[in-house]
Amino acid sequence: MSADATNSTPPGPVAAAPRRRTRPRLDLRRLGRAALLGPTSRDRLPDAIGHVVEAHRAHFPDADLEPLRRAYVLAESSHRGQKRKSGEPYITHPLAVTLILAELGAETTTLTASLLHDTVEDTEVTLDQVGEEFGAEVRYLVDGVTKLEKVDYGAAAEPETFRKMLVATGNDVRVMSIKLADRLHNMRTLGVMRPEKQARIARVTRDVLIPLAERLGVQALKTELEDLVFAVLHPEEYARTRELIAENAARPHDPLAEVAELVRQVLREAGIAAEVLVRPRHVLSVHRVARKRGRLRGCDFGRLLVLVNEDADCYAVLGELHTCMTPVVSEFKDFIAVPKFNLYQSLHTAVAHPRAGDEASGDSDVQVVEVLIRTHRMHKVAEAGVVALGNPYAAGADEQPGGDGERADPTRPGWLSRLLAWQREAPDPDTFWSTLREDLAQDHEITVFRPDGASLGLPEGASCIDAAYAQYGEDAHAAIGARVNGRLAALGTVLKDGDTVELLMGQDPAAAPSRAWLEHARTPTARIAIQRWLAAHPAAADDTPRSKAAARTPQNALSAHGEVRPAPHKAASTAPAHGRDHGRPAPADAVVVDRPHTAVRLAGCCTPVPPDRITAFVVRNGAVTVHRVECPTAARMQAAGRTEAGVRWGDAAEFRVTLLAESFGRPRLLADLTEAIAREGVEIVSATVAPPAQQRVHHTYTLQLPDAARLPALMRAMRDVPGVYDVRRAQAPAPQHGS
């Protein structure tokens, strides 16, 4: 936006880029001469803004043009004497930017700010003067697009300027509308720059401005920017694609025109009022289709656009096309019922078109014609995006101040709110700049739901880790797992559009993220929070076991701080195995059986304790084993005809029990579990930990209870340990059929 930034008449491939315009490009030399005539009387608008006024009145016939007149007078007098590198008066640049916005349907306030958008940056005009003359909104928009000085910020000036602009956009999306139009005109006039500077500007446009245009739904600017960038960065491929377009245009038969006429006839007969247009693809779009399909045919160079008056008419058109022509079912998409995240609405379909055609051209076979169906208003929004929404602060619009004094913009989309959230946490300009490009490279969005019905917008490929940080911020360090659509899932699980996600959070105030989480974090919010914690705790960050503990599929999920490390292929145990478990002798007076002087054992398979209902069977050597009534082993022994013995609980206090615990893997889990058990006054006889699978860990504890009545309280205490989602009594496997 600086006074010497660009040239108005570029040589080379950029000048050849196609334009979708309602009128020929302005004669900037004539415009410059008109501008130099200076301000006119209040009774007459300056000739130099005639094109802007004409375009503006097409959208707003009753607009008050006085602000535009005064803005032009101030801009022209302030920039007088400044030249672009082409030699044109500098005022031609804000005029061209304002015309772009006027043709898109921007309202008067945006156009006023656009005329003034470089005055504060490049002239002696101050923001206070702009505010006094034109009001707070115009002042805010001009400030939003004013670059930060390199003398103050050095190499950080560009990323910090974009950060400032994005924050301003969060309050008012019109800031970014002006910036996009400004970049479009600069890209149109880029040819005078050195090749290396052209390439640098084109790359920033590709990585930042084009994705922002896509997200704000301003397709008219996005597609032209794409072609201009394509011409600079890939001139040979650009030239070849232009040749293909020219060759197709020279063909005697246009299959798209034939299908368009056929569609018009079908809709006339059905009584549906519709406008059917052939919509040529822009250069980069043709290049992409060529790479995807190889040989291009006539119908690949464009699509049909059907415009109707009402939403219901869109579906009526679709029905007629699918009835009278052969639809390609896989190509149907309904973006009316489910709009895209950038406000875009349309029906997409494709139909097969058999034609005799031109044998020499290779177009005699069946071709597929893509069709877009939308209302006139949908088309306006599809082309102009947020620009078409007008002034969100006009009378009747909600204007609610935020908690920090910022205005609440009803047009702010979810992706922008997320971007504003993470940019505050970016520690330095380099991190912000690289993260911004990564974030904008993710060009699809999904919506997931919390159990309470609230929604979270996330980029495609996001995981439960991303959902946790989106919902809880840095408190997500304590995340231990999730339920996705009601089923337990690892934190690294990739979410799909429409999933319901319940985050399971631990209570440990010292909870920490793992470096392994970075492998599954897709959002800047999550990545920056994790990286900041790791940078602040280098010792923990270098702790390999800790890092592995929270990975998506950890191999040593519990091996932190001296805890038990499970072997790769067998269960880890704090006590050696001793062969088949036949139980242990019952404590004295614990169990009373109807066979005096008989050895009594409590079965190890179900470890019964009072007040369990119990049964007993005589085993070899005349001993009696006591089982819980519901134990599968007891059922198997009964089915085998084993001799039963009468049994009841006695008066002894101490009992042994086996509990199974299920948890998500995390550091210090065993330590926390054993501490919880110890607090209940219970002795751990043995503990085994199975190898983790999908971040879930299975534990088996054999415990000595001083009082069987403490069992319910013990199980509750174990369940309260962060990460533990189930604790139950051990039970032998169910008997196999035929055993």
CORMO-V984090 format. One record per residue. SS is DSSP state (alpha for helix, beta for strand, coil for the rest). PSI is psi as a letter, one per 40 degrees, with the letter a starting at -180 (999 if undefined). Layout:
BEGIN
ss = [SS & SS]
psi = [PSI & PSI]
END
This chain:
BEGIN
ss = [coil & coil & coil & coil & coil & coil & coil & coil & coil & coil & coil & coil & alpha & alpha & alpha & alpha & coil & coil & coil & coil & coil & coil & coil & coil & coil & coil & coil & alpha & alpha & alpha & alpha & alpha & alpha & alpha & alpha & alpha & coil & coil & coil & coil & coil & coil & coil & coil & coil & coil & alpha & alpha & alpha & alpha & alpha & alpha & alpha & alpha & alpha & alpha & alpha & alpha & alpha & coil & coil & coil & coil & coil & coil & alpha & alpha & alpha & alpha & alpha & alpha & alpha & alpha & alpha & alpha & alpha & alpha & alpha & alpha & coil & coil & coil & beta & coil & coil & coil & coil & coil & beta & coil & alpha & alpha & alpha & alpha & alpha & alpha & alpha & alpha & alpha & alpha & alpha & alpha & alpha & alpha & coil & coil & coil & alpha & alpha & alpha & alpha & alpha & alpha & alpha & alpha & coil & coil & coil & alpha & alpha & alpha & alpha & coil & coil & coil & coil & alpha & alpha & alpha & alpha & alpha & alpha & alpha & alpha & coil & alpha & alpha & alpha & alpha & alpha & alpha & alpha & alpha & alpha & alpha & coil & coil & coil & coil & alpha & alpha & alpha & alpha & alpha & alpha & alpha & alpha & alpha & alpha & alpha & alpha & alpha & alpha & alpha & alpha & alpha & alpha & alpha & alpha & alpha & alpha & coil & coil & alpha & alpha & alpha & alpha & alpha & alpha & alpha & alpha & alpha & alpha & alpha & alpha & alpha & alpha & alpha & coil & coil & coil & coil & coil & coil & alpha & alpha & alpha & alpha & alpha & alpha & alpha & alpha & alpha & alpha & alpha & alpha & alpha & alpha & alpha & alpha & alpha & alpha & alpha & alpha & alpha & coil & coil & coil & alpha & alpha & alpha & alpha & alpha & alpha & alpha & alpha & alpha & alpha & alpha & alpha & alpha & alpha & alpha & coil & alpha & alpha & alpha & alpha & alpha & alpha & alpha & alpha & alpha & alpha & alpha & alpha & alpha & alpha & alpha & coil & coil & coil & coil & coil & alpha & alpha & alpha & alpha & alpha & alpha & alpha & alpha & alpha & alpha & alpha & alpha & alpha & alpha & alpha & coil & coil & coil & coil & coil & beta & beta & beta & beta & beta & beta & coil & coil & alpha & alpha & alpha & alpha & alpha & alpha & alpha & alpha & alpha & alpha & alpha & coil & coil & coil & coil & alpha & alpha & alpha & alpha & beta & beta & beta & beta & beta & beta & beta & coil & coil & alpha & alpha & alpha & alpha & alpha & alpha & alpha & alpha & alpha & alpha & alpha & alpha & alpha & alpha & coil & beta & beta & coil & alpha & alpha & alpha & coil & beta & beta & coil & coil & coil & coil & coil & coil & coil & coil & coil & coil & coil & coil & beta & beta & beta & beta & beta & beta & beta & coil & coil & coil & coil & coil & alpha & alpha & alpha & coil & coil & coil & coil & coil & beta & beta & beta & beta & beta & beta & beta & beta & beta & alpha & alpha & alpha & alpha & alpha & alpha & alpha & alpha & alpha & alpha & alpha & alpha & alpha & alpha & coil & coil & coil & coil & coil & coil & coil & coil & coil & coil & coil & beta & coil & coil & coil & coil & coil & beta & coil & coil & coil & coil & coil & coil & alpha & alpha & alpha & alpha & alpha & alpha & alpha & alpha & alpha & alpha & coil & coil & coil & coil & coil & alpha & alpha & alpha & alpha & alpha & alpha & alpha & alpha & alpha & alpha & alpha & alpha & alpha & coil & coil & coil & beta & beta & beta & beta & beta & coil & coil & coil & coil & coil & beta & beta & beta & beta & beta & coil & coil & coil & beta & alpha & alpha & alpha & alpha & alpha & alpha & alpha & alpha & alpha & alpha & alpha & alpha & alpha & alpha & alpha & beta & beta & beta & beta & beta & beta & coil & coil & beta & beta & beta & coil & coil & coil & coil & beta & coil & coil & coil & coil & coil & beta & beta & beta & beta & beta & beta & coil & coil & coil & coil & coil & coil & coil & coil & coil & alpha & alpha & alpha & alpha & alpha & coil & coil & coil & coil & alpha & alpha & alpha & alpha & alpha & alpha & alpha & alpha & alpha & alpha & alpha & alpha & alpha & coil & alpha & alpha & alpha & alpha & coil & coil & alpha & alpha & alpha & alpha & alpha & alpha & coil & coil & coil & coil & coil & coil & coil & coil & coil & coil & coil & coil & coil & coil & coil & coil & coil & coil & coil & coil & coil & coil & beta & beta & coil & coil & coil & coil & coil & coil & coil & coil & coil & coil & beta & beta & coil & coil & coil & coil & coil & beta & beta & beta & coil & coil & coil & coil & coil & coil & beta & beta & beta & coil & coil & coil & coil & coil & coil & coil & coil & coil & coil & coil & beta & beta & beta & beta & beta & coil & alpha & alpha & alpha & coil & beta & beta & beta & beta & beta & coil & coil & coil & alpha & alpha & alpha & alpha & alpha & alpha & alpha & alpha & coil & coil & coil & coil & beta & beta & coil & beta & beta & beta & coil & coil & coil & coil & coil & beta & beta & beta & beta & beta & beta & beta & beta & beta & beta & coil & coil & coil & coil & alpha & alpha & alpha & alpha & alpha & alpha & alpha & alpha & alpha & alpha & alpha & coil & coil & coil & beta & beta & beta & beta & beta & beta & beta & coil & coil & coil & beta & coil & coil & beta & beta & beta & beta & beta & beta & beta & beta & beta & beta & coil & coil & alpha & alpha & alpha & alpha & alpha & alpha & alpha & alpha & alpha & alpha & alpha & alpha & coil & coil & coil & coil & beta & beta & beta & beta & beta & beta & coil & coil & coil & coil & coil & coil & coil & coil & coil & coil]
psi = [e & i & d & f & d & i & i & e & g & i & i & a & d & d & d & e & h & i & h & h & i & e & i & i & i & i & g & d & d & d & d & d & d & d & d & e & e & a & i & a & i & e & e & h & i & i & d & d & e & d & d & d & d & d & d & d & d & d & d & g & d & e & i & h & e & d & d & d & d & d & d & d & d & d & d & d & d & d & e & h & e & i & i & i & d & e & e & i & h & d & d & d & d & d & d & d & d & d & d & d & d & d & d & e & f & i & i & d & d & d & d & d & d & d & d & e & d & e & d & d & d & e & a & e & h & i & d & d & d & d & d & d & d & e & i & d & d & d & d & d & d & d & d & d & e & h & i & i & h & d & d & d & e & b & e & e & d & d & d & d & d & d & d & d & d & d & d & d & d & d & d & h & e & d & d & d & d & d & d & d & d & d & d & d & d & d & d & d & f & e & d & e & i & i & d & d & d & d & d & d & d & d & d & d & d & d & d & d & d & d & d & d & d & d & d & e & e & g & d & d & d & d & d & d & d & d & d & d & d & d & d & d & d & g & d & d & d & d & d & d & d & d & d & d & d & d & d & d & d & e & i & d & h & h & d & d & d & d & d & d & d & d & d & d & d & d & d & d & d & e & f & h & h & i & h & h & i & h & g & i & i & i & d & d & d & d & d & d & d & d & d & d & e & b & h & h & i & d & e & e & e & a & i & i & h & h & h & a & d & i & d & d & d & d & d & d & d & d & d & d & d & e & d & e & i & h & i & g & d & e & e & h & h & g & e & d & d & g & i & i & e & f & e & h & h & i & h & h & i & i & i & h & g & h & i & d & a & h & d & d & e & e & f & e & a & h & i & h & h & h & h & h & h & i & i & d & d & d & d & d & d & d & d & e & b & d & d & e & e & a & h & e & e & i & h & e & i & h & g & h & h & i & d & e & e & i & i & h & h & e & e & h & i & d & d & d & d & d & d & d & d & d & d & d & e & h & d & i & d & d & d & d & d & d & d & d & d & d & d & e & e & g & e & i & i & i & h & i & i & i & d & e & e & i & i & h & h & i & i & h & e & i & i & d & d & d & d & d & d & d & d & e & a & e & e & e & d & e & h & e & a & i & h & h & f & e & i & h & i & i & d & e & h & h & i & i & h & e & i & h & h & h & h & h & h & i & e & h & e & e & i & i & i & i & d & d & d & d & d & e & h & d & i & d & d & d & d & d & d & d & d & d & d & d & d & e & g & d & d & d & d & e & g & d & d & d & d & d & d & e & i & d & g & i & d & f & e & e & f & i & f & e & i & h & h & i & i & d & e & i & i & i & i & e & h & i & i & f & a & h & h & e & a & i & h & i & i & h & e & d & h & h & i & e & g & i & f & h & h & h & i & h & h & e & d & e & g & i & i & i & f & i & h & i & i & i & i & h & a & i & e & e & i & h & h & h & i & i & d & e & h & d & d & d & d & d & d & d & d & e & e & i & h & i & i & h & i & i & i & a & e & i & d & h & i & h & i & h & i & h & i & h & i & i & h & i & i & e & d & d & d & d & d & d & d & d & d & d & d & e & f & h & h & h & d & i & h & i & h & i & h & i & h & f & e & h & h & h & i & h & h & h & i & h & h & d & h & d & e & e & d & d & d & d & d & d & d & d & d & e & h & h & d & h & e & h & h & i & i & i & h & i & i & i & i & i & h & e & 999]
END
